[in-house]
Amino acid sequence: MTTYQYIQQAAKERNTSIRQIEIALGFSNGTLRKWKNNAPTDKLTRVATYLRVDPVDLMFGPTKSSNETKVAKDVIDSLGKNLVEHLIQLDDIHKQRVFAYTQAQLEDQNSIETLAAHQADPNHRITPDEAKHISKILDSFIDDYEKKNK
């Protein structure tokens, strides 16, 4: 299979389209289709992040065996247990800070998907709160772009 076919497969598993990915990441129409066995590393990494997969899986196909998946789950379970043990030791103010930080990270993680979802439904009316959220996301993208191009 080609890189593009692996991207198609991952997109299908996540109920998204190639076009939604291109829009969300600011790629022109048909960009991903051009990727057979060669893709720009920076763009492929962005696609992998968007799809929440390993970039290697988009180049060579899913590589995780069931044993590797179990090991990864055990590591995550262990990490979660350690996190909870530390969280319990915090006072209320610090717990609130951790919670606020976690919420911000989730919003950041889901921001690209939010933009893609709005673009996918042309009949959707954006609420004032959604407009503010999208504005913050776009400002962040612009800031990141300007930092990279200085």
N, CA, C and O atoms as a GROMACS GRO file, in nm:
protein
  600
    1MET      N    1   0.084  -0.119   0.000
    1MET     CA    2   0.000   0.000   0.000
    1MET      C    3   0.088   0.125   0.000
    1MET      O    4   0.204   0.120   0.041
    2THR      N    5   0.032   0.236  -0.046
    2THR     CA    6   0.105   0.362  -0.049
    2THR      C    7   0.076   0.444   0.077
    2THR      O    8  -0.016   0.413   0.152
    3THR      N    9   0.155   0.546   0.098
    3THR     CA   10   0.133   0.637   0.211
    3THR      C   11  -0.008   0.694   0.206
    3THR      O   12  -0.076   0.700   0.308
    4TYR      N   13  -0.051   0.734   0.089
    4TYR     CA   14  -0.186   0.789   0.074
    4TYR      C   15  -0.291   0.686   0.115
    4TYR      O   16  -0.389   0.721   0.182
    5GLN      N   17  -0.273   0.561   0.077
    5GLN     CA   18  -0.370   0.458   0.113
    5GLN      C   19  -0.374   0.434   0.264
    5GLN      O   20  -0.481   0.409   0.321
    6TYR      N   21  -0.257   0.443   0.329
    6TYR     CA   22  -0.254   0.429   0.475
    6TYR      C   23  -0.325   0.547   0.541
    6TYR      O   24  -0.393   0.531   0.642
    7ILE      N   25  -0.308   0.666   0.484
    7ILE     CA   26  -0.378   0.784   0.537
    7ILE      C   27  -0.529   0.766   0.518
    7ILE      O   28  -0.607   0.794   0.609
    8GLN      N   29  -0.569   0.719   0.401
    8GLN     CA   30  -0.712   0.693   0.376
    8GLN      C   31  -0.768   0.595   0.478
    8GLN      O   32  -0.877   0.616   0.532
    9GLN      N   33  -0.694   0.489   0.504
    9GLN     CA   34  -0.738   0.388   0.598
    9GLN      C   35  -0.754   0.448   0.739
    9GLN      O   36  -0.855   0.424   0.805
   10ALA      N   37  -0.654   0.524   0.784
   10ALA     CA   38  -0.660   0.585   0.917
   10ALA      C   39  -0.775   0.686   0.925
   10ALA      O   40  -0.843   0.695   1.027
   11ALA      N   41  -0.795   0.762   0.818
   11ALA     CA   42  -0.903   0.861   0.815
   11ALA      C   43  -1.038   0.791   0.825
   11ALA      O   44  -1.126   0.834   0.900
   12LYS      N   45  -1.054   0.684   0.751
   12LYS     CA   46  -1.181   0.610   0.753
   12LYS      C   47  -1.210   0.556   0.893
   12LYS      O   48  -1.323   0.560   0.939
   13GLU      N   49  -1.106   0.505   0.959
   13GLU     CA   50  -1.123   0.452   1.095
   13GLU      C   51  -1.165   0.561   1.193
   13GLU      O   52  -1.223   0.531   1.298
   14ARG      N   53  -1.136   0.685   1.159
   14ARG     CA   54  -1.168   0.798   1.248
   14ARG      C   55  -1.286   0.880   1.196
   14ARG      O   56  -1.312   0.992   1.242
   15ASN      N   57  -1.356   0.824   1.099
   15ASN     CA   58  -1.475   0.889   1.042
   15ASN      C   59  -1.448   1.030   0.992
   15ASN      O   60  -1.527   1.122   1.017
   16THR      N   61  -1.339   1.047   0.923
   16THR     CA   62  -1.308   1.176   0.863
   16THR      C   63  -1.269   1.153   0.717
   16THR      O   64  -1.240   1.040   0.677
   17SER      N   65  -1.269   1.258   0.640
   17SER     CA   66  -1.234   1.244   0.498
   17SER      C   67  -1.097   1.306   0.472
   17SER      O   68  -1.046   1.385   0.552
   18ILE      N   69  -1.041   1.269   0.360
   18ILE     CA   70  -0.913   1.326   0.318
   18ILE      C   71  -0.928   1.478   0.304
   18ILE      O   72  -0.840   1.553   0.346
   19ARG      N   73  -1.038   1.521   0.247
   19ARG     CA   74  -1.060   1.665   0.227
   19ARG      C   75  -1.070   1.737   0.361
   19ARG      O   76  -1.017   1.848   0.375
   20GLN      N   77  -1.135   1.677   0.460
   20GLN     CA   78  -1.144   1.740   0.592
   20GLN      C   79  -1.004   1.756   0.653
   20GLN      O   80  -0.975   1.858   0.716
   21ILE      N   81  -0.920   1.657   0.634
   21ILE     CA   82  -0.782   1.665   0.685
   21ILE      C   83  -0.710   1.780   0.616
   21ILE      O   84  -0.644   1.862   0.681
   22GLU      N   85  -0.721   1.786   0.484
   22GLU     CA   86  -0.653   1.892   0.408
   22GLU      C   87  -0.701   2.030   0.452
   22GLU      O   88  -0.619   2.121   0.468
   23ILE      N   89  -0.830   2.046   0.471
   23ILE     CA   90  -0.884   2.175   0.514
   23ILE      C   91  -0.833   2.211   0.653
   23ILE      O   92  -0.786   2.322   0.677
   24ALA      N   93  -0.844   2.114   0.745
   24ALA     CA   94  -0.804   2.139   0.884
   24ALA      C   95  -0.657   2.177   0.895
   24ALA      O   96  -0.620   2.258   0.980
   25LEU      N   97  -0.573   2.118   0.810
   25LEU     CA   98  -0.429   2.143   0.818
   25LEU      C   99  -0.382   2.252   0.721
   25LEU      O  100  -0.263   2.283   0.715
   26GLY      N  101  -0.475   2.308   0.646
   26GLY     CA  102  -0.438   2.418   0.556
   26GLY      C  103  -0.369   2.372   0.428
   26GLY      O  104  -0.296   2.450   0.366
   27PHE      N  105  -0.390   2.247   0.389
   27PHE     CA  106  -0.331   2.194   0.266
   27PHE      C  107  -0.426   2.221   0.150
   27PHE      O  108  -0.548   2.230   0.168
   28SER      N  109  -0.371   2.235   0.031
   28SER     CA  110  -0.456   2.256  -0.085
   28SER      C  111  -0.525   2.124  -0.122
   28SER      O  112  -0.480   2.016  -0.085
   29ASN      N  113  -0.635   2.136  -0.196
   29ASN     CA  114  -0.712   2.020  -0.238
   29ASN      C  115  -0.625   1.927  -0.322
   29ASN      O  116  -0.562   1.969  -0.419
   30GLY      N  117  -0.621   1.801  -0.283
   30GLY     CA  118  -0.545   1.702  -0.358
   30GLY      C  119  -0.402   1.683  -0.311
   30GLY      O  120  -0.329   1.601  -0.366
   31THR      N  121  -0.360   1.757  -0.209
   31THR     CA  122  -0.222   1.745  -0.160
   31THR      C  123  -0.190   1.602  -0.117
   31THR      O  124  -0.089   1.546  -0.158
   32LEU      N  125  -0.277   1.545  -0.036
   32LEU     CA  126  -0.249   1.411   0.018
   32LEU      C  127  -0.251   1.304  -0.091
   32LEU      O  128  -0.176   1.207  -0.085
   33ARG      N  129  -0.336   1.322  -0.189
   33ARG     CA  130  -0.348   1.225  -0.298
   33ARG      C  131  -0.215   1.209  -0.372
   33ARG      O  132  -0.188   1.103  -0.429
   34LYS      N  133  -0.134   1.313  -0.372
   34LYS     CA  134  -0.006   1.310  -0.443
   34LYS      C  135   0.099   1.226  -0.371
   34LYS      O  136   0.202   1.192  -0.429
   35TRP      N  137   0.073   1.194  -0.245
   35TRP     CA  138   0.171   1.120  -0.165
   35TRP      C  139   0.157   0.971  -0.190
   35TRP      O  140   0.064   0.907  -0.141
   36LYS      N  141   0.248   0.917  -0.264
   36LYS     CA  142   0.248   0.773  -0.287
   36LYS      C  143   0.342   0.709  -0.185
   36LYS      O  144   0.297   0.663  -0.080
   37ASN      N  145   0.469   0.704  -0.215
   37ASN     CA  146   0.566   0.647  -0.123
   37ASN      C  147   0.661   0.753  -0.068
   37ASN      O  148   0.760   0.721  -0.002
   38ASN      N  149   0.630   0.878  -0.096
   38ASN     CA  150   0.716   0.986  -0.051
   38ASN      C  151   0.629   1.103  -0.008
   38ASN      O  152   0.544   1.149  -0.085
   39ALA      N  153   0.649   1.150   0.115
   39ALA     CA  154   0.572   1.263   0.167
   39ALA      C  155   0.664   1.353   0.247
   39ALA      O  156   0.757   1.304   0.311
   40PRO      N  157   0.640   1.485   0.244
   40PRO     CA  158   0.722   1.575   0.326
   40PRO      C  159   0.705   1.538   0.474
   40PRO      O  160   0.593   1.530   0.524
   41THR      N  161   0.815   1.518   0.542
   41THR     CA  162   0.812   1.471   0.681
   41THR      C  163   0.730   1.563   0.771
   41THR      O  164   0.652   1.515   0.853
   42ASP      N  165   0.748   1.694   0.757
   42ASP     CA  166   0.676   1.787   0.845
   42ASP      C  167   0.524   1.776   0.824
   42ASP      O  168   0.447   1.780   0.920
   43LYS      N  169   0.482   1.765   0.699
   43LYS     CA  170   0.338   1.755   0.670
   43LYS      C  171   0.283   1.619   0.711
   43LYS      O  172   0.172   1.610   0.764
   44LEU      N  173   0.359   1.514   0.688
   44LEU     CA  174   0.315   1.381   0.728
   44LEU      C  175   0.300   1.373   0.880
   44LEU      O  176   0.207   1.310   0.930
   45THR      N  177   0.390   1.437   0.952
   45THR     CA  178   0.382   1.441   1.097
   45THR      C  179   0.256   1.515   1.142
   45THR      O  180   0.190   1.473   1.238
   46ARG      N  181   0.222   1.623   1.074
   46ARG     CA  182   0.099   1.697   1.107
   46ARG      C  183  -0.025   1.612   1.082
   46ARG      O  184  -0.119   1.614   1.161
   47VAL      N  185  -0.025   1.538   0.972
   47VAL     CA  186  -0.138   1.449   0.942
   47VAL      C  187  -0.148   1.340   1.050
   47VAL      O  188  -0.256   1.310   1.099
   48ALA      N  189  -0.034   1.282   1.086
   48ALA     CA  190  -0.033   1.177   1.189
   48ALA      C  191  -0.084   1.231   1.322
   48ALA      O  192  -0.161   1.164   1.391
   49THR      N  193  -0.043   1.352   1.358
   49THR     CA  194  -0.090   1.413   1.482
   49THR      C  195  -0.241   1.434   1.475
   49THR      O  196  -0.312   1.404   1.570
   50TYR      N  197  -0.288   1.484   1.363
   50TYR     CA  198  -0.432   1.507   1.345
   50TYR      C  199  -0.511   1.378   1.359
   50TYR      O  200  -0.616   1.375   1.422
   51LEU      N  201  -0.458   1.270   1.300
   51LEU     CA  202  -0.526   1.141   1.303
   51LEU      C  203  -0.493   1.060   1.429
   51LEU      O  204  -0.550   0.954   1.453
   52ARG      N  205  -0.402   1.112   1.509
   52ARG     CA  206  -0.359   1.046   1.633
   52ARG      C  207  -0.303   0.907   1.607
   52ARG      O  208  -0.342   0.809   1.670
   53VAL      N  209  -0.211   0.903   1.511
   53VAL     CA  210  -0.141   0.778   1.480
   53VAL      C  211   0.008   0.807   1.474
   53VAL      O  212   0.050   0.923   1.468
   54ASP      N  213   0.086   0.703   1.474
   54ASP     CA  214   0.230   0.715   1.459
   54ASP      C  215   0.260   0.746   1.312
   54ASP      O  216   0.206   0.679   1.224
   55PRO      N  217   0.346   0.845   1.283
   55PRO     CA  218   0.380   0.874   1.143
   55PRO      C  219   0.433   0.752   1.068
   55PRO      O  220   0.410   0.738   0.947
   56VAL      N  221   0.503   0.665   1.136
   56VAL     CA  222   0.556   0.543   1.073
   56VAL      C  223   0.441   0.457   1.020
   56VAL      O  224   0.453   0.393   0.916
   57ASP      N  225   0.329   0.456   1.094
   57ASP     CA  226   0.213   0.378   1.049
   57ASP      C  227   0.156   0.433   0.919
   57ASP      O  228   0.098   0.358   0.840
   58LEU      N  229   0.172   0.562   0.895
   58LEU     CA  230   0.122   0.621   0.770
   58LEU      C  231   0.217   0.593   0.654
   58LEU      O  232   0.176   0.600   0.538
   59MET      N  233   0.341   0.563   0.684
   59MET     CA  234   0.437   0.532   0.577
   59MET      C  235   0.439   0.382   0.544
   59MET      O  236   0.450   0.344   0.428
   60PHE      N  237   0.429   0.298   0.649
   60PHE     CA  238   0.448   0.155   0.629
   60PHE      C  239   0.330   0.070   0.673
   60PHE      O  240   0.334  -0.053   0.662
   61GLY      N  241   0.225   0.134   0.723
   61GLY     CA  242   0.110   0.060   0.772
   61GLY      C  243   0.122   0.035   0.921
   61GLY      O  244   0.230   0.044   0.978
   62PRO      N  245   0.009   0.002   0.983
   62PRO     CA  246   0.011  -0.024   1.127
   62PRO      C  247   0.111  -0.134   1.160
   62PRO      O  248   0.112  -0.240   1.098
   63THR      N  249   0.195  -0.108   1.260
   63THR     CA  250   0.303  -0.200   1.294
   63THR      C  251   0.290  -0.260   1.433
   63THR      O  252   0.368  -0.347   1.471
   64LYS      N  253   0.192  -0.215   1.510
   64LYS     CA  254   0.181  -0.261   1.648
   64LYS      C  255   0.122  -0.401   1.653
   64LYS      O  256   0.012  -0.426   1.602
   65SER      N  257   0.194  -0.490   1.716
   65SER     CA  258   0.139  -0.624   1.739
   65SER      C  259   0.051  -0.618   1.862
   65SER      O  260   0.053  -0.520   1.936
   66SER      N  261  -0.026  -0.723   1.884
   66SER     CA  262  -0.114  -0.724   2.002
   66SER      C  263  -0.032  -0.716   2.130
   66SER      O  264  -0.078  -0.657   2.227
   67ASN      N  265   0.087  -0.776   2.132
   67ASN     CA  266   0.172  -0.770   2.250
   67ASN      C  267   0.220  -0.627   2.274
   67ASN      O  268   0.222  -0.581   2.388
   68GLU      N  269   0.259  -0.557   2.166
   68GLU     CA  270   0.303  -0.418   2.181
   68GLU      C  271   0.188  -0.330   2.230
   68GLU      O  272   0.210  -0.239   2.310
   69THR      N  273   0.066  -0.356   2.184
   69THR     CA  274  -0.050  -0.279   2.228
   69THR      C  275  -0.074  -0.302   2.376
   69THR      O  276  -0.105  -0.207   2.448
   70LYS      N  277  -0.060  -0.427   2.423
   70LYS     CA  278  -0.077  -0.457   2.564
   70LYS      C  279   0.029  -0.386   2.647
   70LYS      O  280  -0.002  -0.331   2.753
   71VAL      N  281   0.154  -0.386   2.600
   71VAL     CA  282   0.261  -0.317   2.672
   71VAL      C  283   0.231  -0.168   2.680
   71VAL      O  284   0.248  -0.107   2.785
   72ALA      N  285   0.187  -0.108   2.569
   72ALA     CA  286   0.154   0.034   2.569
   72ALA      C  287   0.040   0.063   2.666
   72ALA      O  288   0.045   0.163   2.738
   73LYS      N  289  -0.062  -0.023   2.670
   73LYS     CA  290  -0.173  -0.006   2.763
   73LYS      C  291  -0.125  -0.015   2.907
   73LYS      O  292  -0.167   0.063   2.992
   74ASP      N  293  -0.035  -0.110   2.935
   74ASP     CA  294   0.020  -0.124   3.071
   74ASP      C  295   0.096   0.000   3.112
   74ASP      O  296   0.087   0.044   3.227
   75VAL      N  297   0.174   0.058   3.018
   75VAL     CA  298   0.249   0.179   3.049
   75VAL      C  299   0.154   0.294   3.077
   75VAL      O  300   0.175   0.370   3.172
   76ILE      N  301   0.049   0.308   2.996
   76ILE     CA  302  -0.049   0.415   3.018
   76ILE      C  303  -0.121   0.395   3.150
   76ILE      O  304  -0.142   0.491   3.225
   77ASP      N  305  -0.159   0.269   3.182
   77ASP     CA  306  -0.224   0.242   3.310
   77ASP      C  307  -0.133   0.279   3.425
   77ASP      O  308  -0.178   0.337   3.524
   78SER      N  309  -0.006   0.245   3.413
   78SER     CA  310   0.091   0.278   3.517
   78SER      C  311   0.107   0.430   3.531
   78SER      O  312   0.112   0.483   3.642
   79LEU      N  313   0.115   0.498   3.419
   79LEU     CA  314   0.126   0.643   3.419
   79LEU      C  315   0.003   0.706   3.484
   79LEU      O  316   0.015   0.798   3.565
   80GLY      N  317  -0.115   0.657   3.448
   80GLY     CA  318  -0.238   0.708   3.508
   80GLY      C  319  -0.241   0.687   3.658
   80GLY      O  320  -0.282   0.776   3.733
   81LYS      N  321  -0.197   0.570   3.702
   81LYS     CA  322  -0.194   0.539   3.846
   81LYS      C  323  -0.099   0.635   3.918
   81LYS      O  324  -0.132   0.689   4.023
   82ASN      N  325   0.018   0.656   3.860
   82ASN     CA  326   0.115   0.749   3.921
   82ASN      C  327   0.060   0.892   3.924
   82ASN      O  328   0.079   0.964   4.021
   83LEU      N  329  -0.006   0.930   3.819
   83LEU     CA  330  -0.064   1.064   3.812
   83LEU      C  331  -0.169   1.084   3.921
   83LEU      O  332  -0.171   1.187   3.988
   84VAL      N  333  -0.255   0.985   3.938
   84VAL     CA  334  -0.358   0.994   4.042
   84VAL      C  335  -0.294   0.998   4.180
   84VAL      O  336  -0.337   1.075   4.266
   85GLU      N  337  -0.192   0.917   4.202
   85GLU     CA  338  -0.124   0.917   4.332
   85GLU      C  339  -0.065   1.055   4.363
   85GLU      O  340  -0.072   1.100   4.478
   86HIS      N  341  -0.008   1.120   4.264
   86HIS     CA  342   0.048   1.254   4.284
   86HIS      C  343  -0.064   1.358   4.303
   86HIS      O  344  -0.054   1.447   4.387
   87LEU      N  345  -0.168   1.344   4.224
   87LEU     CA  346  -0.279   1.439   4.231
   87LEU      C  347  -0.344   1.439   4.369
   87LEU      O  348  -0.381   1.545   4.420
   88ILE      N  349  -0.358   1.324   4.428
   88ILE     CA  350  -0.418   1.313   4.561
   88ILE      C  351  -0.341   1.394   4.664
   88ILE      O  352  -0.399   1.446   4.759
   89GLN      N  353  -0.212   1.404   4.645
   89GLN     CA  354  -0.126   1.474   4.742
   89GLN      C  355  -0.134   1.626   4.731
   89GLN      O  356  -0.087   1.697   4.820
   90LEU      N  357  -0.193   1.677   4.623
   90LEU     CA  358  -0.200   1.822   4.603
   90LEU      C  359  -0.310   1.885   4.688
   90LEU      O  360  -0.411   1.822   4.718
   91ASP      N  361  -0.287   2.012   4.725
   91ASP     CA  362  -0.395   2.086   4.792
   91ASP      C  363  -0.497   2.130   4.687
   91ASP      O  364  -0.473   2.115   4.567
   92ASP      N  365  -0.610   2.184   4.731
   92ASP     CA  366  -0.720   2.216   4.640
   92ASP      C  367  -0.682   2.316   4.532
   92ASP      O  368  -0.723   2.302   4.417
   93ILE      N  369  -0.604   2.416   4.566
   93ILE     CA  370  -0.564   2.518   4.467
   93ILE      C  371  -0.481   2.453   4.356
   93ILE      O  372  -0.502   2.481   4.238
   94HIS      N  373  -0.387   2.368   4.393
   94HIS     CA  374  -0.303   2.304   4.292
   94HIS      C  375  -0.382   2.201   4.211
   94HIS      O  376  -0.354   2.182   4.092
   95LYS      N  377  -0.479   2.135   4.273
   95LYS     CA  378  -0.564   2.043   4.198
   95LYS      C  379  -0.643   2.121   4.092
   95LYS      O  380  -0.659   2.074   3.980
   96GLN      N  381  -0.693   2.240   4.129
   96GLN     CA  382  -0.766   2.323   4.034
   96GLN      C  383  -0.677   2.365   3.918
   96GLN      O  384  -0.722   2.369   3.803
   97ARG      N  385  -0.551   2.395   3.947
   97ARG     CA  386  -0.457   2.432   3.840
   97ARG      C  387  -0.434   2.316   3.745
   97ARG      O  388  -0.432   2.334   3.623
   98VAL      N  389  -0.417   2.196   3.800
   98VAL     CA  390  -0.398   2.077   3.716
   98VAL      C  391  -0.522   2.055   3.630
   98VAL      O  392  -0.510   2.025   3.511
   99PHE      N  393  -0.639   2.070   3.688
   99PHE     CA  394  -0.763   2.052   3.614
   99PHE      C  395  -0.774   2.155   3.501
   99PHE      O  396  -0.808   2.120   3.388
  100ALA      N  397  -0.744   2.281   3.532
  100ALA     CA  398  -0.750   2.387   3.430
  100ALA      C  399  -0.650   2.360   3.318
  100ALA      O  400  -0.682   2.378   3.200
  101TYR      N  401  -0.531   2.317   3.354
  101TYR     CA  402  -0.429   2.286   3.254
  101TYR      C  403  -0.475   2.170   3.166
  101TYR      O  404  -0.459   2.173   3.044
  102THR      N  405  -0.532   2.068   3.228
  102THR     CA  406  -0.580   1.952   3.154
  102THR      C  407  -0.690   1.992   3.056
  102THR      O  408  -0.692   1.947   2.942
  103GLN      N  409  -0.782   2.077   3.102
  103GLN     CA  410  -0.888   2.125   3.013
  103GLN      C  411  -0.829   2.202   2.895
  103GLN      O  412  -0.872   2.183   2.781
  104ALA      N  413  -0.731   2.287   2.921
  104ALA     CA  414  -0.667   2.364   2.814
  104ALA      C  415  -0.599   2.272   2.713
  104ALA      O  416  -0.605   2.295   2.593
  105GLN      N  417  -0.535   2.166   2.762
  105GLN     CA  418  -0.469   2.073   2.673
  105GLN      C  419  -0.570   1.998   2.586
  105GLN      O  420  -0.545   1.977   2.467
  106LEU      N  421  -0.683   1.959   2.644
  106LEU     CA  422  -0.787   1.893   2.566
  106LEU      C  423  -0.844   1.985   2.459
  106LEU      O  424  -0.867   1.943   2.345
  107GLU      N  425  -0.866   2.111   2.495
  107GLU     CA  426  -0.917   2.208   2.397
  107GLU      C  427  -0.817   2.227   2.284
  107GLU      O  428  -0.855   2.233   2.167
  108ASP      N  429  -0.690   2.237   2.319
  108ASP     CA  430  -0.586   2.252   2.218
  108ASP      C  431  -0.581   2.130   2.127
  108ASP      O  432  -0.570   2.143   2.005
  109GLN      N  433  -0.588   2.013   2.186
  109GLN     CA  434  -0.584   1.888   2.110
  109GLN      C  435  -0.701   1.878   2.014
  109GLN      O  436  -0.685   1.828   1.902
  110ASN      N  437  -0.816   1.924   2.055
  110ASN     CA  438  -0.937   1.909   1.975
  110ASN      C  439  -0.965   2.028   1.885
  110ASN      O  440  -1.063   2.027   1.810
  111SER      N  441  -0.882   2.130   1.889
  111SER     CA  442  -0.911   2.252   1.815
  111SER      C  443  -0.913   2.231   1.664
  111SER      O  444  -1.000   2.285   1.595
  112ILE      N  445  -0.821   2.154   1.613
  112ILE     CA  446  -0.818   2.130   1.469
  112ILE      C  447  -0.942   2.054   1.427
  112ILE      O  448  -1.001   2.082   1.322
  113GLU      N  449  -0.984   1.955   1.508
  113GLU     CA  450  -1.103   1.879   1.475
  113GLU      C  451  -1.227   1.967   1.477
  113GLU      O  452  -1.318   1.948   1.396
  114THR      N  453  -1.232   2.064   1.568
  114THR     CA  454  -1.345   2.156   1.575
  114THR      C  455  -1.356   2.237   1.446
  114THR      O  456  -1.464   2.251   1.391
  115LEU      N  457  -1.243   2.289   1.400
  115LEU     CA  458  -1.245   2.366   1.276
  115LEU      C  459  -1.290   2.279   1.158
  115LEU      O  460  -1.368   2.324   1.074
  116ALA      N  461  -1.240   2.157   1.152
  116ALA     CA  462  -1.278   2.068   1.042
  116ALA      C  463  -1.427   2.035   1.047
  116ALA      O  464  -1.492   2.027   0.943
  117ALA      N  465  -1.480   2.017   1.165
  117ALA     CA  466  -1.622   1.983   1.178
  117ALA      C  467  -1.709   2.098   1.129
  117ALA      O  468  -1.810   2.074   1.063
  118HIS      N  469  -1.672   2.222   1.160
  118HIS     CA  470  -1.751   2.336   1.115
  118HIS      C  471  -1.744   2.350   0.963
  118HIS      O  472  -1.842   2.386   0.899
  119GLN      N  473  -1.628   2.323   0.908
  119GLN     CA  474  -1.614   2.334   0.763
  119GLN      C  475  -1.693   2.224   0.692
  119GLN      O  476  -1.743   2.244   0.581
  120ALA      N  477  -1.704   2.109   0.758
  120ALA     CA  478  -1.770   1.995   0.694
  120ALA      C  479  -1.920   2.013   0.681
  120ALA      O  480  -1.982   1.952   0.593
  121ASP      N  481  -1.982   2.096   0.766
  121ASP     CA  482  -2.126   2.117   0.762
  121ASP      C  483  -2.156   2.261   0.720
  121ASP      O  484  -2.154   2.350   0.804
  122PRO      N  485  -2.182   2.285   0.593
  122PRO     CA  486  -2.204   2.422   0.546
  122PRO      C  487  -2.330   2.487   0.603
  122PRO      O  488  -2.344   2.609   0.595
  123ASN      N  489  -2.421   2.409   0.660
  123ASN     CA  490  -2.545   2.464   0.716
  123ASN      C  491  -2.532   2.500   0.863
  123ASN      O  492  -2.625   2.556   0.922
  124HIS      N  493  -2.418   2.469   0.922
  124HIS     CA  494  -2.399   2.496   1.064
  124HIS      C  495  -2.385   2.646   1.090
  124HIS      O  496  -2.308   2.714   1.023
  125ARG      N  497  -2.460   2.696   1.186
  125ARG     CA  498  -2.450   2.836   1.228
  125ARG      C  499  -2.358   2.842   1.349
  125ARG      O  500  -2.383   2.775   1.449
  126ILE      N  501  -2.253   2.919   1.340
  126ILE     CA  502  -2.155   2.929   1.448
  126ILE      C  503  -2.210   3.020   1.557
  126ILE      O  504  -2.255   3.132   1.530
  127THR      N  505  -2.207   2.970   1.681
  127THR     CA  506  -2.252   3.048   1.795
  127THR      C  507  -2.144   3.148   1.834
  127THR      O  508  -2.028   3.132   1.793
  128PRO      N  509  -2.177   3.251   1.910
  128PRO     CA  510  -2.075   3.347   1.955
  128PRO      C  511  -1.961   3.279   2.031
  128PRO      O  512  -1.844   3.316   2.014
  129ASP      N  513  -1.993   3.181   2.115
  129ASP     CA  514  -1.888   3.110   2.188
  129ASP      C  515  -1.796   3.032   2.093
  129ASP      O  516  -1.675   3.031   2.110
  130GLU      N  517  -1.856   2.967   1.993
  130GLU     CA  518  -1.775   2.895   1.895
  130GLU      C  519  -1.688   2.992   1.815
  130GLU      O  520  -1.572   2.962   1.785
  131ALA      N  521  -1.743   3.109   1.781
  131ALA     CA  522  -1.666   3.208   1.707
  131ALA      C  523  -1.545   3.255   1.788
  131ALA      O  524  -1.435   3.270   1.734
  132LYS      N  525  -1.564   3.277   1.917
  132LYS     CA  526  -1.452   3.316   2.004
  132LYS      C  527  -1.347   3.206   2.007
  132LYS      O  528  -1.227   3.232   1.998
  133HIS      N  529  -1.394   3.081   2.021
  133HIS     CA  530  -1.302   2.968   2.027
  133HIS      C  531  -1.222   2.956   1.896
  133HIS      O  532  -1.101   2.937   1.899
  134ILE      N  533  -1.292   2.965   1.785
  134ILE     CA  534  -1.225   2.956   1.655
  134ILE      C  535  -1.127   3.072   1.636
  134ILE      O  536  -1.019   3.054   1.581
  135SER      N  537  -1.166   3.190   1.682
  135SER     CA  538  -1.077   3.306   1.673
  135SER      C  539  -0.948   3.283   1.751
  135SER      O  540  -0.840   3.316   1.704
  136LYS      N  541  -0.961   3.226   1.871
  136LYS     CA  542  -0.842   3.196   1.952
  136LYS      C  543  -0.752   3.095   1.880
  136LYS      O  544  -0.629   3.109   1.880
  137ILE      N  545  -0.813   2.994   1.821
  137ILE     CA  546  -0.737   2.892   1.749
  137ILE      C  547  -0.662   2.955   1.632
  137ILE      O  548  -0.543   2.929   1.612
  138LEU      N  549  -0.732   3.036   1.554
  138LEU     CA  550  -0.668   3.100   1.439
  138LEU      C  551  -0.556   3.193   1.483
  138LEU      O  552  -0.450   3.197   1.420
  139ASP      N  553  -0.579   3.268   1.591
  139ASP     CA  554  -0.473   3.355   1.643
  139ASP      C  555  -0.351   3.273   1.682
  139ASP      O  556  -0.237   3.314   1.657
  140SER      N  557  -0.375   3.158   1.743
  140SER     CA  558  -0.264   3.070   1.782
  140SER      C  559  -0.189   3.020   1.659
  140SER      O  560  -0.066   3.018   1.658
  141PHE      N  561  -0.262   2.979   1.555
  141PHE     CA  562  -0.198   2.934   1.432
  141PHE      C  563  -0.114   3.046   1.369
  141PHE      O  564  -0.002   3.023   1.324
  142ILE      N  565  -0.170   3.165   1.367
  142ILE     CA  566  -0.098   3.280   1.310
  142ILE      C  567   0.028   3.309   1.391
  142ILE      O  568   0.134   3.332   1.334
  143ASP      N  569   0.016   3.308   1.523
  143ASP     CA  570   0.133   3.331   1.609
  143ASP      C  571   0.241   3.227   1.583
  143ASP      O  572   0.358   3.261   1.570
  144ASP      N  573   0.201   3.099   1.576
  144ASP     CA  574   0.297   2.992   1.549
  144ASP      C  575   0.364   3.011   1.414
  144ASP      O  576   0.485   2.993   1.400
  145TYR      N  577   0.285   3.047   1.313
  145TYR     CA  578   0.338   3.068   1.178
  145TYR      C  579   0.440   3.182   1.179
  145TYR      O  580   0.547   3.171   1.120
  146GLU      N  581   0.405   3.292   1.245
  146GLU     CA  582   0.496   3.406   1.248
  146GLU      C  583   0.624   3.375   1.324
  146GLU      O  584   0.731   3.422   1.286
  147LYS      N  585   0.614   3.297   1.430
  147LYS     CA  586   0.735   3.257   1.505
  147LYS      C  587   0.827   3.173   1.417
  147LYS      O  588   0.949   3.191   1.418
  148LYS      N  589   0.768   3.081   1.342
  148LYS     CA  590   0.847   2.992   1.256
  148LYS      C  591   0.913   3.067   1.142
  148LYS      O  592   1.019   3.026   1.094
  149ASN      N  593   0.853   3.176   1.097
  149ASN     CA  594   0.904   3.249   0.980
  149ASN      C  595   0.980   3.375   1.013
  149ASN      O  596   1.001   3.460   0.926
  150LYS      N  597   1.023   3.388   1.137
  150LYS     CA  598   1.104   3.505   1.174
  150LYS      C  599   1.248   3.482   1.145
  150LYS      O  600   1.331   3.569   1.170
   0.00000   0.00000   0.00000
